[in-house]
Amino acid sequence: MKTLAPKVAVVEVDGEGFAALLGKDVEVQTPNFIFAGKLEGENDTFIKLSNSHVVFDTGAYKNAKYTYAEKRSTDALYIQKAAIIAYCETTQLK
């Protein structure tokens, strides 16, 4: 008989997650696309990026810039948080 892993309590910590990245350049990965831009806002459902780009080729992560990132025709981009699989601060948009 298999046993289930013990339950783990999830504790929300102030100043972590998206709140810690407000005003910074971030990279946001969804199942189909990678987006980059300045994190301008967050609510329960969406995040807002300004200076938004679609990243088609990151190149090596040690590179100073993305190999191929195209600026979107509109400055603001709203991404549904449920679609995000990973995110981090980035310096590759400079």
TIRO-2110 file (N, C-alpha, C; in Angstrom, 1 decimal):
// TIRO-2110
0.8, -1.2, 0.0, N, 1, A
0.0, 0.0, 0.0, CA, 1, A
0.9, 1.2, 0.0, C, 1, A
0.5, 2.2, -0.8, N, 2, A
1.3, 3.5, -0.9, CA, 2, A
0.8, 4.4, 0.2, C, 2, A
1.7, 5.2, 0.7, N, 3, A
1.3, 6.2, 1.7, CA, 3, A
1.5, 7.6, 1.0, C, 3, A
0.7, 8.5, 1.4, N, 4, A
0.8, 9.9, 0.9, CA, 4, A
1.8, 10.7, 1.7, C, 4, A
2.5, 11.6, 1.0, N, 5, A
3.4, 12.5, 1.7, CA, 5, A
2.6, 13.3, 2.7, C, 5, A
3.3, 13.7, 3.8, N, 6, A
2.6, 14.6, 4.8, CA, 6, A
2.3, 15.9, 4.2, C, 6, A
1.2, 16.5, 4.7, N, 7, A
0.8, 17.8, 4.2, CA, 7, A
1.8, 18.9, 4.7, C, 7, A
2.0, 19.9, 3.8, N, 8, A
3.0, 20.9, 4.1, CA, 8, A
2.2, 22.2, 4.2, C, 8, A
2.4, 23.0, 5.2, N, 9, A
1.7, 24.3, 5.4, CA, 9, A
2.4, 25.3, 4.5, C, 9, A
1.6, 26.0, 3.7, N, 10, A
2.1, 27.1, 2.9, CA, 10, A
1.9, 28.4, 3.6, C, 10, A
3.0, 29.1, 3.8, N, 11, A
3.0, 30.4, 4.6, CA, 11, A
3.3, 31.5, 3.6, C, 11, A
2.4, 32.5, 3.6, N, 12, A
2.7, 33.7, 2.7, CA, 12, A
3.6, 34.6, 3.5, C, 12, A
4.7, 35.1, 2.9, N, 13, A
5.6, 35.9, 3.5, CA, 13, A
5.6, 37.3, 2.8, C, 13, A
5.4, 38.3, 3.6, N, 14, A
5.3, 39.7, 3.1, CA, 14, A
6.7, 40.0, 2.4, C, 14, A
6.6, 40.7, 1.3, N, 15, A
7.8, 41.2, 0.6, CA, 15, A
8.4, 40.1, -0.3, C, 15, A
7.8, 39.0, -0.5, N, 16, A
8.3, 38.0, -1.4, CA, 16, A
7.3, 37.9, -2.6, C, 16, A
7.7, 37.1, -3.6, N, 17, A
6.9, 37.0, -4.8, CA, 17, A
6.8, 38.2, -5.6, C, 17, A
5.7, 38.4, -6.3, N, 18, A
5.6, 39.6, -7.2, CA, 18, A
5.8, 40.9, -6.5, C, 18, A
5.3, 41.0, -5.2, N, 19, A
5.5, 42.2, -4.5, CA, 19, A
6.9, 42.7, -4.4, C, 19, A
7.8, 41.8, -4.2, N, 20, A
9.2, 42.1, -4.1, CA, 20, A
9.8, 42.6, -5.5, C, 20, A
9.1, 42.3, -6.6, N, 21, A
9.7, 42.6, -7.9, CA, 21, A
9.0, 43.8, -8.5, C, 21, A
8.0, 44.4, -7.9, N, 22, A
7.3, 45.6, -8.4, CA, 22, A
8.4, 46.7, -8.8, C, 22, A
8.2, 47.2, -10.0, N, 23, A
9.1, 48.3, -10.5, CA, 23, A
10.4, 47.7, -11.1, C, 23, A
10.6, 46.4, -11.1, N, 24, A
11.8, 45.8, -11.7, CA, 24, A
11.5, 45.1, -13.0, C, 24, A
12.5, 44.9, -13.8, N, 25, A
12.4, 44.1, -15.0, CA, 25, A
12.3, 42.6, -14.6, C, 25, A
11.3, 42.0, -15.2, N, 26, A
11.0, 40.5, -14.9, CA, 26, A
10.9, 39.7, -16.2, C, 26, A
11.1, 38.5, -16.0, N, 27, A
10.9, 37.5, -17.1, CA, 27, A
9.8, 36.6, -16.6, C, 27, A
8.7, 36.4, -17.4, N, 28, A
7.6, 35.6, -17.0, CA, 28, A
7.4, 34.5, -18.0, C, 28, A
7.4, 33.2, -17.5, N, 29, A
7.3, 32.1, -18.4, CA, 29, A
5.9, 31.5, -18.3, C, 29, A
5.3, 31.3, -19.5, N, 30, A
4.0, 30.6, -19.5, CA, 30, A
4.2, 29.3, -20.3, C, 30, A
3.2, 28.5, -20.4, N, 31, A
3.5, 27.2, -21.2, CA, 31, A
3.9, 27.4, -22.6, C, 31, A
3.5, 28.5, -23.3, N, 32, A
3.8, 28.7, -24.7, CA, 32, A
4.8, 29.9, -25.0, C, 32, A
4.9, 30.8, -24.1, N, 33, A
5.7, 32.0, -24.4, CA, 33, A
6.5, 32.4, -23.2, C, 33, A
7.5, 33.2, -23.5, N, 34, A
8.3, 33.9, -22.4, CA, 34, A
8.1, 35.4, -22.7, C, 34, A
7.7, 36.1, -21.6, N, 35, A
7.5, 37.6, -21.7, CA, 35, A
8.5, 38.3, -20.8, C, 35, A
8.9, 39.5, -21.1, N, 36, A
9.7, 40.3, -20.3, CA, 36, A
9.2, 41.7, -20.3, C, 36, A
9.5, 42.4, -19.2, N, 37, A
9.0, 43.8, -19.1, CA, 37, A
9.1, 44.2, -17.6, C, 37, A
8.8, 45.5, -17.4, N, 38, A
8.8, 46.0, -16.0, CA, 38, A
7.5, 45.7, -15.3, C, 38, A
7.6, 45.1, -14.2, N, 39, A
6.4, 44.7, -13.4, CA, 39, A
5.8, 46.0, -12.8, C, 39, A
4.6, 46.4, -13.3, N, 40, A
4.0, 47.6, -12.8, CA, 40, A
2.9, 47.4, -11.8, C, 40, A
2.3, 46.2, -11.8, N, 41, A
1.2, 46.0, -10.9, CA, 41, A
0.8, 44.5, -10.8, C, 41, A
0.0, 44.2, -9.8, N, 42, A
-0.4, 42.9, -9.5, CA, 42, A
-1.7, 42.9, -8.7, C, 42, A
-2.7, 42.0, -9.1, N, 43, A
-3.8, 41.8, -8.2, CA, 43, A
-4.0, 40.3, -8.1, C, 43, A
-5.2, 39.9, -7.6, N, 44, A
-5.4, 38.5, -7.4, CA, 44, A
-5.4, 37.6, -8.7, C, 44, A
-5.6, 38.3, -9.8, N, 45, A
-5.8, 37.5, -11.1, CA, 45, A
-4.7, 37.8, -12.1, C, 45, A
-4.2, 39.0, -12.2, N, 46, A
-3.3, 39.4, -13.3, CA, 46, A
-2.1, 40.1, -12.7, C, 46, A
-1.0, 40.1, -13.6, N, 47, A
0.1, 41.0, -13.4, CA, 47, A
0.1, 41.9, -14.6, C, 47, A
0.7, 43.1, -14.4, N, 48, A
0.8, 44.1, -15.5, CA, 48, A
2.3, 44.4, -15.8, C, 48, A
2.7, 44.2, -17.1, N, 49, A
4.0, 44.5, -17.5, CA, 49, A
4.0, 45.7, -18.4, C, 49, A
4.9, 46.7, -18.2, N, 50, A
5.1, 47.8, -19.2, CA, 50, A
6.4, 47.5, -19.9, C, 50, A
6.6, 48.2, -21.0, N, 51, A
7.8, 47.9, -21.9, CA, 51, A
7.8, 46.5, -22.2, C, 51, A
6.7, 45.9, -22.5, N, 52, A
6.6, 44.4, -22.7, CA, 52, A
7.2, 43.9, -24.0, C, 52, A
7.8, 42.8, -23.8, N, 53, A
8.5, 42.1, -25.0, CA, 53, A
8.1, 40.6, -25.0, C, 53, A
8.0, 40.0, -26.2, N, 54, A
7.9, 38.6, -26.3, CA, 54, A
9.3, 38.1, -26.6, C, 54, A
9.8, 37.1, -25.8, N, 55, A
11.2, 36.6, -25.9, CA, 55, A
11.1, 35.3, -26.7, C, 55, A
11.7, 35.4, -28.0, N, 56, A
11.6, 34.2, -28.8, CA, 56, A
12.9, 33.4, -28.7, C, 56, A
14.0, 34.0, -28.3, N, 57, A
15.2, 33.2, -28.0, CA, 57, A
16.0, 33.9, -26.9, C, 57, A
16.1, 33.2, -25.8, N, 58, A
16.8, 33.8, -24.6, CA, 58, A
18.3, 33.8, -24.8, C, 58, A
18.8, 32.9, -25.7, N, 59, A
20.3, 32.7, -25.7, CA, 59, A
20.7, 32.1, -24.4, C, 59, A
22.0, 32.2, -24.2, N, 60, A
22.5, 31.8, -22.9, CA, 60, A
22.1, 32.7, -21.8, C, 60, A
21.7, 32.2, -20.6, N, 61, A
21.2, 33.1, -19.6, CA, 61, A
22.3, 33.9, -19.0, C, 61, A
23.6, 33.6, -19.3, N, 62, A
24.7, 34.4, -18.8, CA, 62, A
24.9, 35.6, -19.7, C, 62, A
24.2, 35.6, -20.9, N, 63, A
24.4, 36.8, -21.8, CA, 63, A
23.8, 38.0, -21.2, C, 63, A
24.3, 39.2, -21.7, N, 64, A
23.8, 40.5, -21.2, CA, 64, A
22.4, 40.8, -21.7, C, 64, A
22.1, 40.3, -22.9, N, 65, A
20.8, 40.6, -23.5, CA, 65, A
20.2, 39.3, -24.1, C, 65, A
18.9, 39.3, -24.3, N, 66, A
18.2, 38.2, -25.0, CA, 66, A
18.7, 38.2, -26.4, C, 66, A
18.8, 37.0, -27.0, N, 67, A
19.2, 36.9, -28.4, CA, 67, A
18.2, 37.5, -29.3, C, 67, A
16.9, 37.2, -29.0, N, 68, A
15.8, 37.8, -29.8, CA, 68, A
14.6, 38.0, -29.0, C, 68, A
14.3, 39.3, -28.7, N, 69, A
13.1, 39.7, -28.0, CA, 69, A
12.4, 40.8, -28.7, C, 69, A
11.2, 40.7, -29.0, N, 70, A
10.5, 41.7, -29.8, CA, 70, A
9.5, 42.5, -29.0, C, 70, A
9.7, 43.8, -29.1, N, 71, A
8.8, 44.7, -28.3, CA, 71, A
7.4, 44.6, -28.8, C, 71, A
6.4, 44.5, -27.9, N, 72, A
5.0, 44.4, -28.4, CA, 72, A
4.5, 45.8, -28.8, C, 72, A
3.5, 45.8, -29.7, N, 73, A
3.0, 47.0, -30.2, CA, 73, A
2.3, 47.9, -29.2, C, 73, A
1.8, 47.3, -28.1, N, 74, A
1.2, 48.0, -27.0, CA, 74, A
2.1, 47.9, -25.8, C, 74, A
2.2, 49.0, -25.1, N, 75, A
3.2, 49.1, -24.0, CA, 75, A
2.8, 48.1, -22.8, C, 75, A
1.5, 48.1, -22.5, N, 76, A
1.1, 47.4, -21.3, CA, 76, A
0.7, 45.9, -21.8, C, 76, A
1.0, 45.0, -20.9, N, 77, A
0.6, 43.6, -21.1, CA, 77, A
0.1, 43.0, -19.8, C, 77, A
-1.1, 42.4, -19.8, N, 78, A
-1.7, 41.8, -18.7, CA, 78, A
-1.6, 40.3, -18.8, C, 78, A
-1.0, 39.6, -17.8, N, 79, A
-0.8, 38.2, -17.9, CA, 79, A
-1.6, 37.6, -16.7, C, 79, A
-2.4, 36.6, -17.0, N, 80, A
-3.2, 35.9, -16.0, CA, 80, A
-2.2, 35.1, -15.2, C, 80, A
-2.3, 35.3, -13.8, N, 81, A
-1.4, 34.6, -12.9, CA, 81, A
-1.5, 33.1, -13.0, C, 81, A
-2.7, 32.6, -13.3, N, 82, A
-2.9, 31.1, -13.4, CA, 82, A
-2.1, 30.5, -14.6, C, 82, A
-1.7, 31.3, -15.6, N, 83, A
-1.0, 30.9, -16.7, CA, 83, A
0.5, 30.9, -16.5, C, 83, A
1.0, 31.4, -15.4, N, 84, A
2.4, 31.6, -15.2, CA, 84, A
3.0, 30.3, -14.5, C, 84, A
4.1, 29.8, -15.2, N, 85, A
4.7, 28.6, -14.6, CA, 85, A
6.0, 29.0, -13.9, C, 85, A
6.6, 30.1, -14.2, N, 86, A
7.8, 30.6, -13.6, CA, 86, A
8.0, 32.1, -13.8, C, 86, A
8.7, 32.7, -12.9, N, 87, A
9.1, 34.1, -13.1, CA, 87, A
10.3, 34.5, -12.3, C, 87, A
11.0, 35.5, -12.7, N, 88, A
12.2, 35.9, -12.0, CA, 88, A
12.6, 37.4, -12.5, C, 88, A
13.4, 38.0, -11.7, N, 89, A
14.0, 39.3, -12.1, CA, 89, A
15.0, 39.0, -13.3, C, 89, A
15.1, 40.0, -14.2, N, 90, A
16.0, 39.8, -15.3, CA, 90, A
16.8, 41.1, -15.5, C, 90, A
18.0, 41.0, -16.0, N, 91, A
18.8, 42.1, -16.4, CA, 91, A
19.0, 42.1, -17.9, C, 91, A
18.4, 41.1, -18.6, N, 92, A
18.6, 40.9, -20.1, CA, 92, A
17.8, 41.8, -21.0, C, 92, A
16.9, 42.6, -20.4, N, 93, A
16.1, 43.5, -21.2, CA, 93, A
16.8, 44.8, -21.5, C, 93, A
17.9, 45.2, -20.8, N, 94, A
18.5, 46.5, -20.8, CA, 94, A
19.1, 46.7, -22.2, C, 94, A
END
